[in-house]
Amino acid sequence: QELYVDGGDTESDDGLAKPVATHLSTSPSHLFQATENAFSAISAARGGSLL
């Protein structure tokens, strides 16, 4: 549950978090890759300023 993003973009977060959570529940062995994908998607959406 580390997908919190400053700026109050809760709708965007939910849009990413839900499919990621679904993917994790079906493919727990891909936790790292899914996390990487989630952060990449959020970072790209915010202009690469997440990290």
CHARMM internal coordinates of N, CA and C (Angstrom, degrees):
IC EDIT
DIST 1 N 1 CA 1.4614
DIST 1 CA 1 C 1.5203
ANGL 1 N 1 CA 1 C 110.47
DIST 1 C 2 N 1.3386
ANGL 1 CA 1 C 2 N 116.53
DIHE 1 N 1 CA 1 C 2 N 48.19
DIST 2 N 2 CA 1.4667
ANGL 1 C 2 N 2 CA 121.50
DIHE 1 CA 1 C 2 N 2 CA -177.43
DIST 2 CA 2 C 1.5325
ANGL 2 N 2 CA 2 C 110.53
DIHE 1 C 2 N 2 CA 2 C -106.91
DIST 2 C 3 N 1.3371
ANGL 2 CA 2 C 3 N 117.08
DIHE 2 N 2 CA 2 C 3 N 21.90
DIST 3 N 3 CA 1.4587
ANGL 2 C 3 N 3 CA 119.69
DIHE 2 CA 2 C 3 N 3 CA -173.15
DIST 3 CA 3 C 1.5279
ANGL 3 N 3 CA 3 C 112.38
DIHE 2 C 3 N 3 CA 3 C -94.03
DIST 3 C 4 N 1.3476
ANGL 3 CA 3 C 4 N 116.72
DIHE 3 N 3 CA 3 C 4 N 22.51
DIST 4 N 4 CA 1.4532
ANGL 3 C 4 N 4 CA 119.42
DIHE 3 CA 3 C 4 N 4 CA 179.01
DIST 4 CA 4 C 1.5276
ANGL 4 N 4 CA 4 C 110.12
DIHE 3 C 4 N 4 CA 4 C -73.60
DIST 4 C 5 N 1.3283
ANGL 4 CA 4 C 5 N 115.99
DIHE 4 N 4 CA 4 C 5 N 134.60
DIST 5 N 5 CA 1.4600
ANGL 4 C 5 N 5 CA 121.00
DIHE 4 CA 4 C 5 N 5 CA -178.62
DIST 5 CA 5 C 1.5291
ANGL 5 N 5 CA 5 C 109.19
DIHE 4 C 5 N 5 CA 5 C -125.97
DIST 5 C 6 N 1.3083
ANGL 5 CA 5 C 6 N 117.29
DIHE 5 N 5 CA 5 C 6 N 132.59
DIST 6 N 6 CA 1.4613
ANGL 5 C 6 N 6 CA 120.96
DIHE 5 CA 5 C 6 N 6 CA 178.65
DIST 6 CA 6 C 1.5263
ANGL 6 N 6 CA 6 C 110.23
DIHE 5 C 6 N 6 CA 6 C -65.95
DIST 6 C 7 N 1.3053
ANGL 6 CA 6 C 7 N 116.28
DIHE 6 N 6 CA 6 C 7 N 142.48
DIST 7 N 7 CA 1.4551
ANGL 6 C 7 N 7 CA 120.47
DIHE 6 CA 6 C 7 N 7 CA 177.23
DIST 7 CA 7 C 1.5158
ANGL 7 N 7 CA 7 C 112.33
DIHE 6 C 7 N 7 CA 7 C 119.16
DIST 7 C 8 N 1.3224
ANGL 7 CA 7 C 8 N 118.53
DIHE 7 N 7 CA 7 C 8 N -9.32
DIST 8 N 8 CA 1.4571
ANGL 7 C 8 N 8 CA 121.48
DIHE 7 CA 7 C 8 N 8 CA 175.84
DIST 8 CA 8 C 1.5135
ANGL 8 N 8 CA 8 C 113.53
DIHE 7 C 8 N 8 CA 8 C 76.72
DIST 8 C 9 N 1.3258
ANGL 8 CA 8 C 9 N 118.04
DIHE 8 N 8 CA 8 C 9 N 25.20
DIST 9 N 9 CA 1.4662
ANGL 8 C 9 N 9 CA 120.79
DIHE 8 CA 8 C 9 N 9 CA 178.39
DIST 9 CA 9 C 1.5234
ANGL 9 N 9 CA 9 C 109.79
DIHE 8 C 9 N 9 CA 9 C -82.07
DIST 9 C 10 N 1.3297
ANGL 9 CA 9 C 10 N 116.31
DIHE 9 N 9 CA 9 C 10 N 61.76
DIST 10 N 10 CA 1.4658
ANGL 9 C 10 N 10 CA 120.33
DIHE 9 CA 9 C 10 N 10 CA -174.49
DIST 10 CA 10 C 1.5225
ANGL 10 N 10 CA 10 C 111.12
DIHE 9 C 10 N 10 CA 10 C -68.59
DIST 10 C 11 N 1.3372
ANGL 10 CA 10 C 11 N 116.62
DIHE 10 N 10 CA 10 C 11 N -34.17
DIST 11 N 11 CA 1.4605
ANGL 10 C 11 N 11 CA 118.96
DIHE 10 CA 10 C 11 N 11 CA -179.50
DIST 11 CA 11 C 1.5257
ANGL 11 N 11 CA 11 C 110.36
DIHE 10 C 11 N 11 CA 11 C -65.90
DIST 11 C 12 N 1.3248
ANGL 11 CA 11 C 12 N 116.50
DIHE 11 N 11 CA 11 C 12 N -41.75
DIST 12 N 12 CA 1.4590
ANGL 11 C 12 N 12 CA 120.56
DIHE 11 CA 11 C 12 N 12 CA 178.44
DIST 12 CA 12 C 1.5270
ANGL 12 N 12 CA 12 C 110.59
DIHE 11 C 12 N 12 CA 12 C -64.48
DIST 12 C 13 N 1.3412
ANGL 12 CA 12 C 13 N 115.72
DIHE 12 N 12 CA 12 C 13 N -42.27
DIST 13 N 13 CA 1.4590
ANGL 12 C 13 N 13 CA 120.10
DIHE 12 CA 12 C 13 N 13 CA -179.83
DIST 13 CA 13 C 1.5211
ANGL 13 N 13 CA 13 C 110.65
DIHE 12 C 13 N 13 CA 13 C -60.80
DIST 13 C 14 N 1.3418
ANGL 13 CA 13 C 14 N 116.83
DIHE 13 N 13 CA 13 C 14 N -44.99
DIST 14 N 14 CA 1.4576
ANGL 13 C 14 N 14 CA 120.80
DIHE 13 CA 13 C 14 N 14 CA 179.88
DIST 14 CA 14 C 1.5266
ANGL 14 N 14 CA 14 C 110.21
DIHE 13 C 14 N 14 CA 14 C -61.72
DIST 14 C 15 N 1.3215
ANGL 14 CA 14 C 15 N 116.54
DIHE 14 N 14 CA 14 C 15 N -40.37
DIST 15 N 15 CA 1.4539
ANGL 14 C 15 N 15 CA 120.59
DIHE 14 CA 14 C 15 N 15 CA -179.29
DIST 15 CA 15 C 1.5169
ANGL 15 N 15 CA 15 C 111.98
DIHE 14 C 15 N 15 CA 15 C -61.14
DIST 15 C 16 N 1.3363
ANGL 15 CA 15 C 16 N 116.44
DIHE 15 N 15 CA 15 C 16 N -34.37
DIST 16 N 16 CA 1.4587
ANGL 15 C 16 N 16 CA 120.14
DIHE 15 CA 15 C 16 N 16 CA 179.10
DIST 16 CA 16 C 1.5187
ANGL 16 N 16 CA 16 C 111.47
DIHE 15 C 16 N 16 CA 16 C -85.99
DIST 16 C 17 N 1.3249
ANGL 16 CA 16 C 17 N 115.72
DIHE 16 N 16 CA 16 C 17 N -40.60
DIST 17 N 17 CA 1.4636
ANGL 16 C 17 N 17 CA 120.19
DIHE 16 CA 16 C 17 N 17 CA -173.73
DIST 17 CA 17 C 1.5231
ANGL 17 N 17 CA 17 C 112.19
DIHE 16 C 17 N 17 CA 17 C -66.67
DIST 17 C 18 N 1.3221
ANGL 17 CA 17 C 18 N 117.48
DIHE 17 N 17 CA 17 C 18 N -37.76
DIST 18 N 18 CA 1.4636
ANGL 17 C 18 N 18 CA 120.11
DIHE 17 CA 17 C 18 N 18 CA -176.85
DIST 18 CA 18 C 1.5289
ANGL 18 N 18 CA 18 C 112.45
DIHE 17 C 18 N 18 CA 18 C -63.43
DIST 18 C 19 N 1.3447
ANGL 18 CA 18 C 19 N 119.36
DIHE 18 N 18 CA 18 C 19 N -53.74
DIST 19 N 19 CA 1.4707
ANGL 18 C 19 N 19 CA 118.71
DIHE 18 CA 18 C 19 N 19 CA 178.32
DIST 19 CA 19 C 1.5192
ANGL 19 N 19 CA 19 C 112.95
DIHE 18 C 19 N 19 CA 19 C -63.17
DIST 19 C 20 N 1.3320
ANGL 19 CA 19 C 20 N 116.80
DIHE 19 N 19 CA 19 C 20 N -34.25
DIST 20 N 20 CA 1.4646
ANGL 19 C 20 N 20 CA 120.31
DIHE 19 CA 19 C 20 N 20 CA 177.67
DIST 20 CA 20 C 1.5166
ANGL 20 N 20 CA 20 C 110.00
DIHE 19 C 20 N 20 CA 20 C -64.47
DIST 20 C 21 N 1.3327
ANGL 20 CA 20 C 21 N 116.29
DIHE 20 N 20 CA 20 C 21 N -45.46
DIST 21 N 21 CA 1.4619
ANGL 20 C 21 N 21 CA 120.71
DIHE 20 CA 20 C 21 N 21 CA 179.53
DIST 21 CA 21 C 1.5211
ANGL 21 N 21 CA 21 C 110.44
DIHE 20 C 21 N 21 CA 21 C -61.42
DIST 21 C 22 N 1.3252
ANGL 21 CA 21 C 22 N 116.59
DIHE 21 N 21 CA 21 C 22 N -40.07
DIST 22 N 22 CA 1.4656
ANGL 21 C 22 N 22 CA 120.71
DIHE 21 CA 21 C 22 N 22 CA 178.60
DIST 22 CA 22 C 1.5199
ANGL 22 N 22 CA 22 C 109.89
DIHE 21 C 22 N 22 CA 22 C -63.87
DIST 22 C 23 N 1.3168
ANGL 22 CA 22 C 23 N 116.43
DIHE 22 N 22 CA 22 C 23 N -42.69
DIST 23 N 23 CA 1.4635
ANGL 22 C 23 N 23 CA 121.06
DIHE 22 CA 22 C 23 N 23 CA 179.44
DIST 23 CA 23 C 1.5192
ANGL 23 N 23 CA 23 C 110.70
DIHE 22 C 23 N 23 CA 23 C -63.42
DIST 23 C 24 N 1.3286
ANGL 23 CA 23 C 24 N 116.13
DIHE 23 N 23 CA 23 C 24 N -41.60
DIST 24 N 24 CA 1.4605
ANGL 23 C 24 N 24 CA 120.07
DIHE 23 CA 23 C 24 N 24 CA -179.19
DIST 24 CA 24 C 1.5179
ANGL 24 N 24 CA 24 C 111.36
DIHE 23 C 24 N 24 CA 24 C -65.78
DIST 24 C 25 N 1.3268
ANGL 24 CA 24 C 25 N 117.34
DIHE 24 N 24 CA 24 C 25 N -37.80
DIST 25 N 25 CA 1.4628
ANGL 24 C 25 N 25 CA 120.87
DIHE 24 CA 24 C 25 N 25 CA -177.48
DIST 25 CA 25 C 1.5231
ANGL 25 N 25 CA 25 C 110.54
DIHE 24 C 25 N 25 CA 25 C -67.94
DIST 25 C 26 N 1.3385
ANGL 25 CA 25 C 26 N 117.17
DIHE 25 N 25 CA 25 C 26 N -25.29
DIST 26 N 26 CA 1.4581
ANGL 25 C 26 N 26 CA 120.23
DIHE 25 CA 25 C 26 N 26 CA -178.76
DIST 26 CA 26 C 1.5280
ANGL 26 N 26 CA 26 C 111.84
DIHE 25 C 26 N 26 CA 26 C -99.74
DIST 26 C 27 N 1.3273
ANGL 26 CA 26 C 27 N 116.89
DIHE 26 N 26 CA 26 C 27 N -23.48
DIST 27 N 27 CA 1.4617
ANGL 26 C 27 N 27 CA 120.49
DIHE 26 CA 26 C 27 N 27 CA -178.43
DIST 27 CA 27 C 1.5285
ANGL 27 N 27 CA 27 C 110.37
DIHE 26 C 27 N 27 CA 27 C -136.27
DIST 27 C 28 N 1.3406
ANGL 27 CA 27 C 28 N 117.72
DIHE 27 N 27 CA 27 C 28 N 67.97
DIST 28 N 28 CA 1.4685
ANGL 27 C 28 N 28 CA 120.57
DIHE 27 CA 27 C 28 N 28 CA -176.90
DIST 28 CA 28 C 1.5238
ANGL 28 N 28 CA 28 C 113.42
DIHE 27 C 28 N 28 CA 28 C -60.88
DIST 28 C 29 N 1.3307
ANGL 28 CA 28 C 29 N 116.98
DIHE 28 N 28 CA 28 C 29 N -22.82
DIST 29 N 29 CA 1.4614
ANGL 28 C 29 N 29 CA 119.97
DIHE 28 CA 28 C 29 N 29 CA -178.97
DIST 29 CA 29 C 1.5274
ANGL 29 N 29 CA 29 C 111.28
DIHE 28 C 29 N 29 CA 29 C -71.05
DIST 29 C 30 N 1.3285
ANGL 29 CA 29 C 30 N 116.20
DIHE 29 N 29 CA 29 C 30 N -14.38
DIST 30 N 30 CA 1.4592
ANGL 29 C 30 N 30 CA 120.80
DIHE 29 CA 29 C 30 N 30 CA -179.01
DIST 30 CA 30 C 1.5236
ANGL 30 N 30 CA 30 C 111.46
DIHE 29 C 30 N 30 CA 30 C -102.36
DIST 30 C 31 N 1.3314
ANGL 30 CA 30 C 31 N 116.12
DIHE 30 N 30 CA 30 C 31 N 27.44
DIST 31 N 31 CA 1.4676
ANGL 30 C 31 N 31 CA 121.01
DIHE 30 CA 30 C 31 N 31 CA -177.35
DIST 31 CA 31 C 1.5228
ANGL 31 N 31 CA 31 C 111.58
DIHE 30 C 31 N 31 CA 31 C -55.10
DIST 31 C 32 N 1.3225
ANGL 31 CA 31 C 32 N 116.65
DIHE 31 N 31 CA 31 C 32 N -50.23
DIST 32 N 32 CA 1.4596
ANGL 31 C 32 N 32 CA 120.61
DIHE 31 CA 31 C 32 N 32 CA -176.26
DIST 32 CA 32 C 1.5253
ANGL 32 N 32 CA 32 C 111.20
DIHE 31 C 32 N 32 CA 32 C -62.50
DIST 32 C 33 N 1.3355
ANGL 32 CA 32 C 33 N 116.74
DIHE 32 N 32 CA 32 C 33 N -47.23
DIST 33 N 33 CA 1.4578
ANGL 32 C 33 N 33 CA 120.76
DIHE 32 CA 32 C 33 N 33 CA -178.33
DIST 33 CA 33 C 1.5243
ANGL 33 N 33 CA 33 C 110.92
DIHE 32 C 33 N 33 CA 33 C -62.52
DIST 33 C 34 N 1.3271
ANGL 33 CA 33 C 34 N 116.14
DIHE 33 N 33 CA 33 C 34 N -41.85
DIST 34 N 34 CA 1.4647
ANGL 33 C 34 N 34 CA 119.87
DIHE 33 CA 33 C 34 N 34 CA 179.53
DIST 34 CA 34 C 1.5254
ANGL 34 N 34 CA 34 C 110.73
DIHE 33 C 34 N 34 CA 34 C -64.18
DIST 34 C 35 N 1.3306
ANGL 34 CA 34 C 35 N 115.84
DIHE 34 N 34 CA 34 C 35 N -39.69
DIST 35 N 35 CA 1.4614
ANGL 34 C 35 N 35 CA 120.44
DIHE 34 CA 34 C 35 N 35 CA 178.58
DIST 35 CA 35 C 1.5230
ANGL 35 N 35 CA 35 C 110.09
DIHE 34 C 35 N 35 CA 35 C -64.81
DIST 35 C 36 N 1.3155
ANGL 35 CA 35 C 36 N 116.16
DIHE 35 N 35 CA 35 C 36 N -43.53
DIST 36 N 36 CA 1.4665
ANGL 35 C 36 N 36 CA 120.95
DIHE 35 CA 35 C 36 N 36 CA 177.55
DIST 36 CA 36 C 1.5274
ANGL 36 N 36 CA 36 C 110.08
DIHE 35 C 36 N 36 CA 36 C -58.77
DIST 36 C 37 N 1.3366
ANGL 36 CA 36 C 37 N 116.01
DIHE 36 N 36 CA 36 C 37 N -45.65
DIST 37 N 37 CA 1.4615
ANGL 36 C 37 N 37 CA 120.77
DIHE 36 CA 36 C 37 N 37 CA -179.52
DIST 37 CA 37 C 1.5225
ANGL 37 N 37 CA 37 C 111.20
DIHE 36 C 37 N 37 CA 37 C -61.86
DIST 37 C 38 N 1.3266
ANGL 37 CA 37 C 38 N 115.89
DIHE 37 N 37 CA 37 C 38 N -42.10
DIST 38 N 38 CA 1.4627
ANGL 37 C 38 N 38 CA 120.43
DIHE 37 CA 37 C 38 N 38 CA -179.17
DIST 38 CA 38 C 1.5240
ANGL 38 N 38 CA 38 C 110.82
DIHE 37 C 38 N 38 CA 38 C -63.47
DIST 38 C 39 N 1.3341
ANGL 38 CA 38 C 39 N 116.18
DIHE 38 N 38 CA 38 C 39 N -47.62
DIST 39 N 39 CA 1.4619
ANGL 38 C 39 N 39 CA 119.64
DIHE 38 CA 38 C 39 N 39 CA 179.85
DIST 39 CA 39 C 1.5279
ANGL 39 N 39 CA 39 C 111.00
DIHE 38 C 39 N 39 CA 39 C -64.96
DIST 39 C 40 N 1.3265
ANGL 39 CA 39 C 40 N 117.16
DIHE 39 N 39 CA 39 C 40 N -37.83
DIST 40 N 40 CA 1.4589
ANGL 39 C 40 N 40 CA 120.52
DIHE 39 CA 39 C 40 N 40 CA 178.68
DIST 40 CA 40 C 1.5251
ANGL 40 N 40 CA 40 C 110.54
DIHE 39 C 40 N 40 CA 40 C -63.42
DIST 40 C 41 N 1.3436
ANGL 40 CA 40 C 41 N 115.81
DIHE 40 N 40 CA 40 C 41 N -42.64
DIST 41 N 41 CA 1.4636
ANGL 40 C 41 N 41 CA 120.12
DIHE 40 CA 40 C 41 N 41 CA -179.34
DIST 41 CA 41 C 1.5210
ANGL 41 N 41 CA 41 C 110.91
DIHE 40 C 41 N 41 CA 41 C -64.52
DIST 41 C 42 N 1.3326
ANGL 41 CA 41 C 42 N 116.63
DIHE 41 N 41 CA 41 C 42 N -45.13
DIST 42 N 42 CA 1.4602
ANGL 41 C 42 N 42 CA 121.12
DIHE 41 CA 41 C 42 N 42 CA 179.58
DIST 42 CA 42 C 1.5253
ANGL 42 N 42 CA 42 C 110.15
DIHE 41 C 42 N 42 CA 42 C -65.68
DIST 42 C 43 N 1.3203
ANGL 42 CA 42 C 43 N 116.36
DIHE 42 N 42 CA 42 C 43 N -43.40
DIST 43 N 43 CA 1.4581
ANGL 42 C 43 N 43 CA 120.98
DIHE 42 CA 42 C 43 N 43 CA -179.06
DIST 43 CA 43 C 1.5238
ANGL 43 N 43 CA 43 C 110.51
DIHE 42 C 43 N 43 CA 43 C -61.72
DIST 43 C 44 N 1.3285
ANGL 43 CA 43 C 44 N 116.26
DIHE 43 N 43 CA 43 C 44 N -44.67
DIST 44 N 44 CA 1.4568
ANGL 43 C 44 N 44 CA 120.89
DIHE 43 CA 43 C 44 N 44 CA -179.96
DIST 44 CA 44 C 1.5273
ANGL 44 N 44 CA 44 C 110.47
DIHE 43 C 44 N 44 CA 44 C -63.82
DIST 44 C 45 N 1.3259
ANGL 44 CA 44 C 45 N 116.19
DIHE 44 N 44 CA 44 C 45 N -40.45
DIST 45 N 45 CA 1.4637
ANGL 44 C 45 N 45 CA 120.62
DIHE 44 CA 44 C 45 N 45 CA -179.04
DIST 45 CA 45 C 1.5263
ANGL 45 N 45 CA 45 C 111.14
DIHE 44 C 45 N 45 CA 45 C -65.85
DIST 45 C 46 N 1.3315
ANGL 45 CA 45 C 46 N 116.24
DIHE 45 N 45 CA 45 C 46 N -29.17
DIST 46 N 46 CA 1.4606
ANGL 45 C 46 N 46 CA 120.82
DIHE 45 CA 45 C 46 N 46 CA -178.17
DIST 46 CA 46 C 1.5355
ANGL 46 N 46 CA 46 C 111.48
DIHE 45 C 46 N 46 CA 46 C -100.42
DIST 46 C 47 N 1.3202
ANGL 46 CA 46 C 47 N 116.99
DIHE 46 N 46 CA 46 C 47 N 14.87
DIST 47 N 47 CA 1.4576
ANGL 46 C 47 N 47 CA 119.83
DIHE 46 CA 46 C 47 N 47 CA 177.25
DIST 47 CA 47 C 1.5141
ANGL 47 N 47 CA 47 C 113.16
DIHE 46 C 47 N 47 CA 47 C 81.14
DIST 47 C 48 N 1.3266
ANGL 47 CA 47 C 48 N 116.79
DIHE 47 N 47 CA 47 C 48 N 21.61
DIST 48 N 48 CA 1.4589
ANGL 47 C 48 N 48 CA 120.93
DIHE 47 CA 47 C 48 N 48 CA 177.42
DIST 48 CA 48 C 1.5138
ANGL 48 N 48 CA 48 C 113.39
DIHE 47 C 48 N 48 CA 48 C 72.48
DIST 48 C 49 N 1.3387
ANGL 48 CA 48 C 49 N 117.27
DIHE 48 N 48 CA 48 C 49 N 25.79
DIST 49 N 49 CA 1.4663
ANGL 48 C 49 N 49 CA 120.39
DIHE 48 CA 48 C 49 N 49 CA -176.85
DIST 49 CA 49 C 1.5277
ANGL 49 N 49 CA 49 C 112.30
DIHE 48 C 49 N 49 CA 49 C -105.25
DIST 49 C 50 N 1.3347
ANGL 49 CA 49 C 50 N 117.72
DIHE 49 N 49 CA 49 C 50 N 10.02
DIST 50 N 50 CA 1.4668
ANGL 49 C 50 N 50 CA 120.26
DIHE 49 CA 49 C 50 N 50 CA -176.20
DIST 50 CA 50 C 1.5182
ANGL 50 N 50 CA 50 C 111.18
DIHE 49 C 50 N 50 CA 50 C -64.52
DIST 50 C 51 N 1.3279
ANGL 50 CA 50 C 51 N 116.54
DIHE 50 N 50 CA 50 C 51 N -50.23
DIST 51 N 51 CA 1.4565
ANGL 50 C 51 N 51 CA 120.35
DIHE 50 CA 50 C 51 N 51 CA -178.45
DIST 51 CA 51 C 1.5255
ANGL 51 N 51 CA 51 C 109.82
DIHE 50 C 51 N 51 CA 51 C -101.64
END
COOR INIT
IC SEED 1 N 1 CA 1 C
IC BUILD
